[in-house]
Amino acid sequence: MGLFDKLFSGHHGGGRGHHGGNYRDSDHNRGYGDGSNIQRPANLIACPSCGGANQPGARFCQQCGTSMVATQCAKCSTVLAPNARFCGSCGQGRG
């Protein structure tokens, strides 16, 4: 492929391009990147903190390490957010 072809043939390089010819435009939009606009198989669970995909039953996020198990307030049993240091309902420390 000549220089002219490389410059003007678009992202995929015309023929085989940098993906070896086995590439679809949809491959750019799989959604497994930064957590925004995530498209994942139905059986995976999103991390409440970072949005990373995790297997059902995982105790901790594979991406950020946040606990995937819901934690309840010891005083009032309200479910606490993963990064909460205090209960939003009664003010009890996470402990």
Secondary structure, 3 states (H helix, E strand, C coil): CCHHHHHHCCCCCCCCHHHCCCCCHHHHHCCCCCCCCCCCCCCCEECCCCCCEECCCCCECCCCCCECCCEECCCCCCEECCCCCECCCCCCECC
